[in-house]
Amino acid sequence: MTSINTASDVTVTLVHEDAADLHVVHAARVSTLGEHVMGKLEDLGLITSEQWRTREMLERDRGLIGFLMRDHHGTPFEHNSLTFMVKAPIFIAREFMRHRAGWSYNEESGRYRELEPNFYVPGPERKLVQVGKPGAYQFLAGTDDQARIVNNAVMYAYEKAWSMYKLMLNEGVAREVARVVLPVGIFTTFYATCNARSLMHFLSLRTQDERAKTISFPQWEIELVAGQMEKLWAAVMPVTYAAFNEHGRCAP
């Protein structure tokens, strides 16, 4: 069998951001101050040039973000941008790309490049047995025998699929044809660009958190992606992130 690489985790990198808590504040205040927001804030004694330049957050700014989040004034949270690079199995990329409002994507192409033999295998912490009905699923760990069967089955399928993929390529078959044998467990890499409002909506659906007003039941693997994205975003917009948690982890 052809040698393949396996992993039980996903990778998320914040490759670019133009996002700050004060972006939210400035976007909100333009609705009442109009053009030349900075000058009017200075005239009113609400901010100094140095505070504007250094993006220093004042207590009134924190209060404004909390008000916007609490009362669902959402558009001020859209005037920023975060670009993540995600490496995850294809079945998670397809679930991820169901999020369309406020998102842009670019993904590596199996037509234009030979793919790498990197495949997802559920790790020991991944629960294997689904019980319950739609909308009320629970997952149980499963037995040692079930874990062994899963590992053996996916490894056999991956190795066989990869060997057939390489066979076709070696015989001169086009990449876009040869890739049809590859399973959804193969890793793909994509860029995902969003604003804070669309990211909050994503997190509200793809994470489980006791602070959330609405219970969500995300798939294990996409929650791994969401958890990494959440940590990266929290470091960039900490005040907005705190308000998101305080007000039930719902997108405004």
C-alpha positions as CSV (number, residue, x, y, z in Angstrom):
1,M,0.0,0.0,0.0
2,T,1.1,3.6,-0.6
3,S,2.2,5.5,2.5
4,I,-0.2,8.2,3.7
5,N,-0.1,10.7,6.5
6,T,-2.9,11.0,9.1
7,A,-3.9,13.5,11.7
8,S,-6.8,13.8,14.3
9,D,-6.7,17.6,14.5
10,V,-7.3,20.7,12.4
11,T,-5.2,23.8,11.9
12,V,-6.4,27.4,11.9
13,T,-4.2,30.4,11.3
14,L,-5.1,34.1,11.3
15,V,-3.2,35.3,8.2
16,H,-4.6,38.8,8.0
17,E,-6.8,41.1,10.1
18,D,-8.0,44.7,9.9
19,A,-10.2,44.5,13.0
20,A,-10.3,46.4,16.3
21,D,-12.9,47.1,18.9
22,L,-12.7,50.8,18.0
23,H,-13.8,50.0,14.5
24,V,-17.2,49.0,16.0
25,V,-17.3,52.2,18.1
26,H,-16.5,54.5,15.1
27,A,-19.0,52.8,12.8
28,A,-21.7,53.3,15.4
29,R,-21.0,56.9,16.1
30,V,-21.0,58.0,12.5
31,S,-24.7,57.4,12.5
32,T,-25.1,60.3,15.0
33,L,-22.0,62.4,14.2
34,G,-22.0,62.1,10.4
35,E,-18.8,62.9,8.5
36,H,-15.5,63.9,10.2
37,V,-16.3,61.7,13.2
38,M,-12.9,62.2,14.7
39,G,-13.0,66.0,14.6
40,K,-16.5,66.1,16.2
41,L,-15.4,63.7,18.9
42,E,-12.5,66.0,19.7
43,D,-14.7,69.1,19.7
44,L,-17.1,67.3,22.1
45,G,-14.3,66.3,24.4
46,L,-15.0,62.6,23.8
47,I,-11.6,61.7,22.5
48,T,-8.1,63.1,21.9
49,S,-6.0,62.8,18.8
50,E,-3.6,60.5,20.7
51,Q,-6.5,58.2,21.8
52,W,-7.7,58.0,18.2
53,R,-4.2,57.3,16.8
54,T,-3.4,54.6,19.4
55,R,-6.9,53.1,19.4
56,E,-7.2,53.6,23.2
57,M,-10.5,52.2,24.5
58,L,-12.4,54.4,26.9
59,E,-15.0,53.2,29.3
60,R,-17.8,54.9,27.3
61,D,-16.5,52.9,24.3
62,R,-16.9,49.6,26.2
63,G,-20.4,50.6,27.2
64,L,-21.3,51.4,23.7
65,I,-20.2,48.0,22.4
66,G,-22.2,46.4,25.2
67,F,-25.3,48.4,24.3
68,L,-24.9,47.5,20.6
69,M,-24.6,43.8,21.4
70,R,-27.4,43.7,24.0
71,D,-29.9,45.5,21.7
72,H,-28.9,43.7,18.5
73,H,-27.6,46.7,16.6
74,G,-25.5,44.5,14.3
75,T,-24.1,46.6,11.4
76,P,-21.3,48.4,13.4
77,F,-19.8,44.9,13.9
78,E,-19.4,44.5,10.1
79,H,-16.8,47.2,9.5
80,N,-13.7,45.0,10.0
81,S,-12.1,42.0,8.3
82,L,-10.4,38.7,9.4
83,T,-8.9,36.2,7.1
84,F,-8.3,32.7,8.4
85,M,-6.4,29.8,6.7
86,V,-8.1,26.5,7.7
87,K,-6.7,23.0,7.1
88,A,-9.4,20.5,7.7
89,P,-10.9,17.4,6.1
90,I,-13.2,18.0,3.1
91,F,-16.3,17.0,4.9
92,I,-15.8,19.8,7.4
93,A,-14.9,22.3,4.6
94,R,-18.2,21.6,2.9
95,E,-20.1,22.1,6.2
96,F,-18.2,25.3,6.9
97,M,-19.1,26.7,3.5
98,R,-22.8,26.5,4.2
99,H,-22.1,29.8,6.0
100,R,-22.5,32.3,3.1
101,A,-23.6,35.7,4.5
102,G,-20.6,37.8,5.2
103,W,-18.1,35.1,4.2
104,S,-15.7,34.7,1.2
105,Y,-13.7,31.5,0.4
106,N,-10.8,30.3,-1.7
107,E,-9.8,26.7,-1.6
108,E,-7.0,24.6,-2.9
109,S,-7.9,22.9,-6.2
110,G,-7.5,19.2,-7.1
111,R,-7.8,20.3,-10.7
112,Y,-4.7,22.4,-10.7
113,R,-2.4,20.6,-8.3
114,E,-1.6,17.1,-7.2
115,L,-3.1,16.7,-3.8
116,E,-1.1,15.6,-0.7
117,P,-1.7,12.2,1.0
118,N,-3.0,13.8,4.3
119,F,-6.1,12.2,5.8
120,Y,-8.2,12.7,8.9
121,V,-8.5,9.8,11.4
122,P,-10.8,10.2,14.5
123,G,-8.7,10.5,17.6
124,P,-9.4,8.7,20.9
125,E,-11.4,11.7,22.2
126,R,-13.8,11.6,19.3
127,K,-17.1,10.0,20.4
128,L,-18.2,7.3,17.9
129,V,-21.8,6.3,18.7
130,Q,-24.8,8.4,17.9
131,V,-28.0,8.0,19.9
132,G,-31.3,9.9,19.9
133,K,-33.4,11.5,17.2
134,P,-32.8,14.5,14.9
135,G,-32.4,17.7,17.0
136,A,-31.6,15.7,20.1
137,Y,-28.6,13.7,19.3
138,Q,-26.1,12.5,21.9
139,F,-22.8,10.9,21.3
140,L,-21.2,8.1,23.3
141,A,-17.5,7.1,23.4
142,G,-18.0,3.6,22.0
143,T,-16.1,0.5,22.8
144,D,-12.5,-0.4,22.1
145,D,-13.6,-2.8,19.4
146,Q,-15.5,0.0,17.7
147,A,-12.5,2.3,17.8
148,R,-10.3,-0.4,16.3
149,I,-12.9,-1.1,13.5
150,V,-13.1,2.7,12.7
151,N,-9.3,3.0,12.6
152,N,-8.8,-0.1,10.5
153,A,-11.6,0.8,8.1
154,V,-10.6,4.3,7.4
155,M,-6.9,3.4,7.0
156,Y,-7.8,0.7,4.5
157,A,-10.1,3.0,2.5
158,Y,-7.6,5.8,2.5
159,E,-4.7,3.7,1.4
160,K,-6.7,2.0,-1.4
161,A,-8.1,5.3,-2.6
162,W,-4.7,7.0,-2.6
163,S,-3.1,4.2,-4.5
164,M,-5.8,4.3,-7.2
165,Y,-5.4,8.1,-7.4
166,K,-1.6,7.8,-7.9
167,L,-2.1,5.0,-10.4
168,M,-4.3,7.1,-12.6
169,L,-1.9,10.1,-12.4
170,N,1.1,7.9,-13.3
171,E,-0.9,6.7,-16.4
172,G,-1.4,10.3,-17.5
173,V,-5.0,10.7,-16.4
174,A,-6.0,14.4,-15.7
175,R,-5.9,15.4,-12.0
176,E,-9.6,16.5,-12.2
177,V,-10.5,13.0,-13.2
178,A,-8.1,11.0,-10.9
179,R,-9.4,12.9,-7.8
180,V,-12.9,11.3,-8.1
181,V,-11.7,8.3,-6.0
182,L,-10.5,10.4,-3.1
183,P,-12.7,10.3,0.1
184,V,-14.0,13.3,2.0
185,G,-11.6,12.5,4.8
186,I,-8.7,14.0,2.8
187,F,-7.4,17.3,4.1
188,T,-8.0,20.5,2.2
189,T,-6.8,24.0,2.8
190,F,-8.9,27.1,2.3
191,Y,-9.0,30.8,3.1
192,A,-12.1,32.1,4.9
193,T,-12.6,35.9,5.2
194,C,-15.4,37.4,7.4
195,N,-16.3,40.2,9.6
196,A,-16.9,40.0,13.4
197,R,-20.7,39.8,13.0
198,S,-20.6,36.9,10.6
199,L,-18.0,35.2,12.8
200,M,-20.2,35.5,15.9
201,H,-23.1,33.9,14.0
202,F,-20.7,31.0,13.0
203,L,-19.6,30.6,16.6
204,S,-23.1,30.6,17.9
205,L,-23.9,27.6,15.8
206,R,-20.6,25.7,15.8
207,T,-19.7,25.8,19.4
208,Q,-21.3,24.5,22.6
209,D,-21.0,26.9,25.6
210,E,-22.9,27.2,28.8
211,R,-23.1,31.0,28.4
212,A,-25.1,30.6,25.1
213,K,-28.8,31.5,25.1
214,T,-29.4,29.0,22.3
215,I,-28.2,25.4,22.6
216,S,-26.2,24.2,19.6
217,F,-25.1,20.7,18.6
218,P,-22.1,21.1,16.3
219,Q,-20.2,18.3,14.8
220,W,-17.0,17.5,16.8
221,E,-14.6,18.4,14.0
222,I,-16.1,21.7,13.0
223,E,-16.1,22.7,16.7
224,L,-12.4,22.1,16.6
225,V,-12.2,24.7,13.8
226,A,-14.5,27.1,15.5
227,G,-12.7,26.9,18.8
228,Q,-9.4,27.9,17.2
229,M,-11.0,30.7,15.3
230,E,-12.6,32.0,18.5
231,K,-9.3,32.2,20.4
232,L,-7.7,34.1,17.5
233,W,-10.5,36.6,17.2
234,A,-10.7,37.1,21.0
235,A,-7.1,38.3,21.0
236,V,-7.9,40.9,18.3
237,M,-11.2,42.3,19.6
238,P,-11.3,41.5,23.3
239,V,-14.1,44.0,24.2
240,T,-16.4,42.8,21.5
241,Y,-15.6,39.2,22.4
242,A,-16.5,39.9,26.1
243,A,-19.8,41.5,25.1
244,F,-20.6,38.5,22.9
245,N,-20.2,36.2,25.8
246,E,-22.0,38.4,28.3
247,H,-25.1,38.7,26.1
248,G,-25.6,35.0,25.3
249,R,-23.2,34.4,22.5
250,C,-25.7,35.5,19.8
251,A,-24.7,37.5,16.8
252,P,-26.3,41.0,17.1
